Amino acid sequence: MKTIKVELGERAYSIHIGDGLLLRGDLIGPHIGGTQVMVVTNEVVAPLYLDTLVSTLTDFDCHSLVLPDGESFKNIEVLNSIFDALLERRFTRDSTLVALGGGVVGDITGFAAACYQRGVAHLQVPTTLLAQVDSSVGGKTAVNHRLGKNMIGAFHQPSCVLADTATLKSLPSREFRAGLAEVIKYGLIRDPEFFQWLETNIGATLDLEPEALSLIIERSCRNKAEVVAEDERESGARALLNFGHTFGHAIETGLGYGTWLHGEAVAAGMCLATSLSARLGWISEEDVRRVEKLLLRAGLPTRPPDALDDARMLELMAVDKKVLGGRTRLVLLEALGRAVVSDDLDPKTLRNTIAHARGAG
């Protein structure tokens, strides 16, 4: 097992990474303050891992709630079903929520914990690659609105993150590949050596070779932990973690939540951001080709979907959370491994970048 600390003073917590951690009551128990525990999961994960986790929590008054699966269910209505379950079972302020699942379960459970009785403890037990390397760490919780992704949420740090790598063995190939988008992101924004390693070892990673799997999770979590410790509430450096996400969130919202997986939309978004960086003269066309090649080898899209036209995509980008003062802020690349936030963009250049990605500009 490997452990990474997220240094946030009195809210500091550990990320544990290893095989078989669902059985480690010694890692979970110390983070449960009272006796009441609610495990929130979904209909896909529950048959695989819910009984195992509940058996680890026999010392507590443990209940479970199984949500429908999919990004389309990360909404206010499903959030209310969590509150209903907590209130019906008379959960108190010292209760603990445990998110068992991927990014959707983690986000909505974390947001429920942030709101219930003005804030209760929660643990993240991510079971997808995307959740293990990104969404379970950092305390960003939210639900979607029909007009924008993750527009209703709160910062609420978990007490602990348990990334059991054994759960990745049951992950569908498409879900695993989608998670790789966030892995590649870390290399592009702040870890050029990691990006180069991925170029050489993407095959071993796709083959789920244990050493490669352990390395990408640890390296990604370490990068995320360092950024969160520096900027917990995204007032500066943490915004760089949104590389590709402004484009990607527009794709997800425009197509309908769940049509493209989050990582798939982010992959296409990263290609657009990389291409825009080249148009500004910050990186070379060879850099653009390297990024596209790696994403293609990972089995990820590198172009926006035909079903979403340019005008609608730009409209959705204009209501992104990162818009300030009416100006769209995008994370761009000064070099492979070095990202910056820019709001000094010519709208024509942005439109031409999207059009060019479709072969029309």
N, C-alpha and C positions, 0 to 999 in steps of 0.2 A: 504494500500500500504506500502511496505517496500522498503527502499532505502539503497544501499550500495555504498560507494565511492571508486573508484580506484584512489589511491593517486600517481599521477605522476607529481607533480609540476604544471607547466603551462598547461600540457596536462591532468590534472585530469578530471574525468567525473563520472557521477552517473549511477548506474544500478537501475532502478525502476522495482519492481515486484508487480503485482497485477492484479485483475480482471477488465476488461473494459478499459485498458490503451490506446487502439487504439483511443478512443474518447477524450483523454486528450490533447487538443491542447495547454493547458498551460504548459505541460511538453515538447512538441515537439517544439513549436514556438520559444522559447528563443535560440535554438541551430541552427536556420537557419539564416545565416548572411545576405544573399541577398534576392532576390525575387524568384529566379528560383529553383525549386525542381524537381528532377527526382526520382520517386518511381520505384525501380526495384524489380520484383517479378517473379513468375513462373506460368505456366498454371494450376497448381493444387491449389495454394494459391489465385490467382487472383479472381476467382469467389466467394471465401469465404470472403475475407477481404479487397480487393483493394478499393472498393467503400467506405467502412467505413473509411479507412485511408485518402483517397482523400477528403472526405467530412470534415475531421478534418483540412485539409490544404487549406481551401477556401481563406485564406488571402494571399496566395502565387500563383505564376504562376506555377501550378503543372502539370507535365506530368508523364506518366507511360510507362514502358517497360516490356512486359511479355516474359520471357525466357522459353525455353523448360525445362521440369523437369528431374532431375536425375544427378547423379555423372558423367555420361559419357559426360555431356554437360559443365562440368567445365573445359573449355579449351580456348586456344587462340582465336579460331574462334568466340566463343560466347562472349568472352571479347571484341573483336572488334565490335560486334554488339552494345554493350553499348556505345563505343566511337562514332560509327556512329550516334546513336540517339542523343548524346550530341552535336555533331558537327552540325548535321542537324538542331537542334533547337537553335543553337548558344548559348549554355551554356557558361557562363563566369567563371572566377576564383573564384567569390564569390558565386557560386551555391552550392547546397547541394544534395547529393545522399542519398536515404533512402532504406535500404535493408529490404524488407518484405518477410520473408520466413525462410527456414531452413539453415543448414550449407553451402550448395552449393551457395545459393543466397547471403548469408552473406559474404562468402569468395571472390566470384568473384566481387561483388559490392564494397567491401572494397578495393580490388586490383585496380579496375577501378578508384576509388576515389584517391588512392595513386598516380596513374599515370597521370590522366587527368590534363593537364596544370600544371604538376609537383606537384599536390596535392590539392584536394578540400575537404571540410568537408563531413562527412557522418555519418548517424545515423543507428543503428542496431535495427530492430524490429523483433526479432526472434519468429517463430511460431511453432517450434518443441522443444521437451524436450532437445535434444542434443544441439541445438543452444542456448537455454535459459540458460543451466547450464554450457556451455563450449565455443563453437566456437564464439559466439557473443562478448565475453569479452576478451580483451587482445591485440587486434590489429594485430593478425597474419592473413594476407590475401594472397591468392594464387590462381593459377590455376594448373591443373594437366598436366603432360607430359606423353606420351605413355610409357616412360621408368621409370617414378617415380611419386608418388603422391605429390602434393604441392611443386614441385621442382622450380616453378617460382612464386615469390611473393615478398611481402614487409611488413614491420611493419608499420602500419598506424592506430593509435588509433581512435575509434569513438568519436563523441562529446557527445553521450548519448546512453544508451541501454534501450529499453522499452520492458520488458517481460510481455506480457499480457497473464496471465494463462488461460483465457477463450478460447484462440486459441487451447489449448491442447485437448479440448473436441472433436474437429474434426480430431484429429490425429489418423491414423490407429494404431492398437495394435502393429504391428511389428515395426513401427517407434518409438512408445513410449518405447518399450522394448529396442530398440537399444540405445536410449538416456540414459537408466539406466546404461549402461556400463560406461559412463563417470562419472555418479554419484557415482557408486561403486568405481571407480578409486580414487576419492578424499579420501575416507575412507582408502583405501589401502596404499596410499603414504604418508599421513600426518595427518589423523584424525581418530584414532582408535576407539574413542567413537562413531563417525558417522557410522563406519563400523558395530559396534555392534548394533546400533540402526536399521540399515538396515536389519540385520539378524532377528531382532524381528518384524520389521514393513514392510517387503517387500510386504506382502499380502495387507495391507492397501494402499500402494503406487500403486500397480497394479490395485486396485479398484478405483483409482483416488480420494481417500478421501481428501477433501480440506486441512485439517491440514497437512496431510502427504505430499501432493504435495507442499504446501507452504514451508514446512521445507526443503525438499530436494533441491528445487531451491535456497532458500536463503543460505543454508549451503554450497552448491556447489559454488555459486557465491562468497561467502565470502572467501572460500579457494582460488579460482582462483584469486580474487582481491588482496589478500595478497601476493601471489606468484609473480604476475605481478608487483606489486609495488616494490618488492624487486629486481626483475631481469626482466626488460622490454624486453630485446632483447636476452634472452635465452643464456646468457654467464655462468650461474651457476645454481641456484636453479630452474629456470623455466624449465630446461630440465627434471625435475622429472615429469612434467605434461605429458610427453611422455610415461609413463608406459604402456607397451603393444603395443605401436604404431609402433615400428620398425617391429615387427612381423605382426601387423595388416595392415600396409601400403603395405607390401609385398603380403599379401593375396589379398588385393583390386586390386593391380596392376596386379598380376599374374592371377587372375580370370577374369579380365576385370571390369572396374569401374562400380559399380552399381549392380553387381551380388550378392555380400554380401553388406549389409549396413555397413557404417563406424563403428557403434557401435558393430555390430556383429563381425567384423574382430578384433576390439580392445578387445572384450571379450575373443576370442580365444587367442589373443596375451598376454593378462594378465595371462591367465592360463599357457601358455608356460613360461612366465617370472617368475611366481611363482614357477613352477616346477623346472626351472633352479636354482632359489635361493635355493631351498631345496637340489638339487644335490651338490651345493657348501657348504652345511652345515650351511647356514645362518638361515633358518627357518625349521620347522618340517613338516613331512608328514601330520600331523593333520591340520596344517595351510593351506596346499595345499587343503586338502579336504574341509575345511571351505569355501575357495574362490570358488572352483568348485561348491559346494552345493548352495551358494548364487546366482551365475550366472545361474545355472540350474533353480532355482526357479524363476529367472527373465525371463526365457524363452530364454536364450542366449546360443550360441555355446561355448563349452569348448575344442574343438579339431580343428586342422587345417583341411581344406577341402581336401578330397581325390583327387579332380581334380587338385591340385597343388602339384607336387612332391617335395621332400626335396631339391634336387639340385637346382631347379628353385627358391624355396623360399630363400635359402641361397644366391643365385646370386642376387636376388632383394634386400635383406637386405644389401648387400655390397654397393649399390648405394643410401642408405638412407641418408637424410640430416644430420643425427647425426654422420655419419662416419667422423672421423678426422684422418689425417695422415695414411690413409689406415686401420685404426683399427675400427671395429664395436663397437659402444658404446651402451650399453643396460641399461635401468633402471630396477634395481632389488630390492628385499626386504631384508632388514636386520631383519625386524620384520613386522608383520601386523600393518600398520600405520607408517612405517618408511622406506623410499626408498633412494637409492643411485644410482649414475651413475657409471658404471664400464666398462672399456675397456680392462681389464686384464682377458680375457676369453680364455680358451682352445677350439679351434675350434672343437675338438672331442667331448667335453662335450656339446657344442651347438648342434652338429649334433645328438648326442644321445638323447638329450632332445626332439627334434622334432620327432625322430623315436619312442621314448617311448610314446609320445602323440598319435601316430597312432597304438600303441600296438605292435610295432616291435622292441623295444629296451629296 
